[in-house]
Amino acid sequence: MGRNGKDKGSSKKGKESIEEFVEQVTEKGKALFSEGLEGAKHLLEKNAKTLKTKADQLTEKPVEELAENIKSFVQEKPLQSLGIVFGVGFLLGYFLKSD
């Protein structure tokens, strides 16, 4: 018997149970991650025309005006700005890695 009065068999079962739980959580996490990526990809494909139009509009503006607009947005909405930067960085990393 072990220190707590439990035998090694129940300790091994507990360890196996924890390992099984971790594996299930990992698999669920992978599935959710894949679903999220597919959703983001679908959203980008769905809105490609709008994104292209906005990109064209941005290229027509002077750099100074764009910088001022970005600065104002970040000051007004810092958390949303962080979320956008994180999302864009994540998507760029994903798409560049998948080549």
N, C-alpha and C positions, 0 to 999 in steps of 0.2 A: 504494500500500500504506500501511497505517496504521503507527503507531509500533511495534507489536509484530510487524510482518511480516504481519499479517492484513489482508486487503482489507476495504473497507467493506461488501461483500456479506455476508460471514460475520458481521460485526458486526450488520448489520440482521437477519439470520436469528436471531442470538442474542437480540436485543431482542424480536423477534416471539415467540420461544419463551418468553421470560420473561413477556411479556404474556399469552400463551395460558395458561401455568401459573397466573398470578395470577387470570385469569378463571375457570379451572376450580376453583381453591380457593375463590374467592368464591361461585360457584354451589353448590358442595358445602356451604359454610358456611350459605348461605341455606336450602338444603334441610334441613339438620340443625336449624337454628333453627326452621323451620316445623314439623318433626316434633316438636320439643320442646314447642312451643306447643300443638300438637294433643294431645299426650300430657298436658300439664298441664290442658288444658280437659276432656279425657275424665276425668281423675282427679277434678277438681272436680265434674263432673256426677255421676260415680259415687258420690261421697261427700257429696253435698249434704245428705242427710238427717242423717248423722252430724254434719256441720258445723253444721247448724241446731240440733240437740240440744245440742251443746257451746256454741253461742252463747247459747242460752236459759239454760243452766246458769251461764254467765259473768255474764249480766245479773242473776241472782239474788244474786250474791255482792257484798259491800260493796267499794267501790273500794280501800280500804286493804288488804284481804286479797288482792285481785288484784295490787296493786302489790308487795306482799311476795312473792307467788308468782313474779312475773316477775323480781324482783331476785334471788331465790334461784336460779332457773333460769339466769339470765345468769351469775351467779358460778360455778355448778357446770359450765356448758357454754358457755363464751364463743364458741368457733368455731361450734358448732351454732346459737347465737343469731344470729351474724352471717349465717350461711347462710339462716336463716329470714327475717330482716329483708330481706336482698337479694332472696330469692325473692318475698316478699310485695310489696315495692316494684316489682319487675319486672312481676309480674302486674297490679298496680294500674295501673301506667303503660301497660301494653299494652291493658288493657280500657278505660281512660279515653280513650286515644288513638284507639281504634277506633270510637268513637261517631260 
